């Protein structure tokens, strides 16, 4: 299934947190924090401005981004968990 976000929206595949620590301790699911990092799978064309022009997005497909724990709209598809975010909900791009 292909989903194309509209305007300034991004479709981000959530990166699952590590299940073990560097020391080898297994972290149970109940103790894991909600992930805040993901990879942009698809991006809209840009933000529609009041004068009718479209401002292109600064974030592009393939970028790894940080986002707020409780932002966006989450959905589950067959191959993983995704979240729809607006560009202004992204806190930063990991380089």
C-alpha positions in Angstrom: 0.0 0.0 0.0 1.3 3.5 -0.9 0.3 6.5 1.2 1.2 10.0 -0.1 0.9 12.7 2.6 -0.6 16.0 1.6 0.8 19.5 2.1 3.2 19.7 5.0 2.6 16.2 6.4 5.2 13.5 6.7 4.8 9.7 6.9 7.5 8.4 9.3 8.3 4.8 10.1 8.9 4.5 13.8 12.3 3.1 14.7 11.8 0.4 17.4 13.9 0.9 20.5 16.7 -1.5 21.4 15.4 -4.4 23.5 18.7 -5.0 25.3 21.2 -2.6 26.9 24.9 -2.4 26.0 25.6 -4.6 29.0 23.2 -7.3 27.6 20.2 -6.7 30.0 16.9 -7.4 28.3 14.4 -4.5 28.7 10.7 -5.7 29.0 8.2 -4.1 26.8 6.3 -2.5 29.7 9.5 -0.7 30.8 10.4 0.7 27.4 9.7 4.3 26.6 7.6 5.3 23.6 9.9 5.7 20.6 10.7 9.3 19.5 12.8 8.6 16.4 11.9 7.5 12.9 12.7 7.5 9.2 10.7 9.6 6.7 9.1 7.3 4.2 7.1 9.9 2.3 6.6 13.7 2.4 4.0 16.1 1.1 4.6 18.8 -1.5 4.9 21.6 1.1 3.0 24.1 3.3 0.2 26.0 1.5 0.7 29.7 2.4 -2.1 32.4 2.6 -1.2 33.9 -0.8 -1.8 30.4 -2.4 1.9 29.5 -3.0 3.5 26.4 -1.7 6.6 26.5 0.5 8.7 23.3 0.0 9.5 21.2 3.0 12.9 21.2 4.6 12.6 17.5 5.5 12.8 14.9 2.7 12.4 11.2 2.2 15.1 9.2 3.9 15.8 11.7 6.8 15.9 10.3 10.3 13.9 12.6 12.6 13.1 13.2 16.2 9.5 13.9 17.2 7.4 14.5 20.4 6.2 11.4 22.2 2.6 12.4 21.9 2.5 14.2 18.6 1.0 13.1 15.3 -1.3 10.2 14.4 -0.1 6.7 14.8 -1.1 3.8 12.5 0.0 0.2 12.1 0.6 -1.4 8.8 1.8 -4.9 8.0 5.5 -4.1 8.1 5.6 -1.9 11.1 4.4 1.2 13.0 4.1 4.6 11.4 3.2 8.1 12.4 1.8 11.0 10.4 3.4 14.3 11.5 3.2 17.9 10.4 6.6 19.4 9.6 6.4 21.7 12.6 5.9 18.7 14.9 9.4 17.5 14.0 12.0 18.5 16.6 15.1 17.9 14.5 16.8 15.9 11.9 19.5 13.4 12.9 22.6 13.7 10.6 
